[in-house]
Amino acid sequence: MATENTSRVNEKRADQPLREAVDRFLSYIKKNIETENYQSNQWDDQAVEKMIRSVRVTGREPFLKIEKANKVCGYIVKADGPDVKRGDILGRTAFLGRPATSRILGNVLESKFALAA
């Protein structure tokens, strides 16, 4: 029992840098939404706030899915793979909206964000 709890705690500790990096990335997306809307003369604060609140991340092995207004706009890689590394931001394929491992748009752990949602 104690070993099981310890392994869960260790998994969460190992995942902490990725969690913090994803939070920074979400803040970046939300700031871009705000900036783009206000620069395009969209001064409806409630509409902008609703768009900002619609940004979320959902878990999916081996990716985290980034959504805005219930539309997938990208994926974050959770673990190193043959063609991708942990923290990579992937675009989605036009067909079926799956992760496009050939379209790496940045890396959240390196604070390189190309995806503005």
Secondary structure, DSSP 8 states (H G I E B T S, - for coil): -HHHHHHHHHHHHHHHHHHHHHHHHHHHHHHHHHHHHHHTT---HHHHHHHHHTEEEEEETTEEEEEETTEEEEEEE-S--SS--TTEEEEE-TTTT-EEEEEEEEEGGGTEE----
